[in-house]
Amino acid sequence: MMRPKAALFLVLLLLLSACGYKPSYLAREKNAPPLWTSLFGSTEEREARWEVERLAASELNPDERGVFEKWGTPEAILFFRSLEGRKPVYEWVYRNPFRSAFFVDGKQVSTIAVDSETSPLGTRARKIGNRLIVIGGIVVAVVGILAIG
């Protein structure tokens, strides 16, 4: 039987993992989002893509501020993970003319290999985790069937 503290910790961990990777410098919404959206994110957040109306310039670091002053507000910000080290990568996308800037740990980089899978775990770790979840589900089902009768 799971202890209440362990169950609470597990629930909190799941809620925290549901939070998006939205950068802090995106301007805050005037109206608070519905509880469901703030807990589980919108479709845009699940796709790790945000349309940008304005940025909070005070929260930008020097590299980001330099691009912001040179090119202005980006049309959209995309979130990726780097293939090496699974670090968060943000791409600022501009449409007219088309150009983009990549930031890793707040520093601008010219080129980087990215993975559109936003999980902090690598491909191998995700496969192992998926297998463990399936095996755990089977074990729980078998134990449940045996307990019932």
ABEGO torsion letter per residue (X at the ends): XBBAAAAAAAAAAAAAAABBABBAABBBBABBBBAAAAAAEBAAAAAGBBBBABBBAAABBAAAAAAAAAAEBBABBBBBBBABGGBBBBBBBBAOBBBBBBBBGGBBBABBBBBABABABBAAAAAAAAAAAAAAAAAAAAAAAAAAX
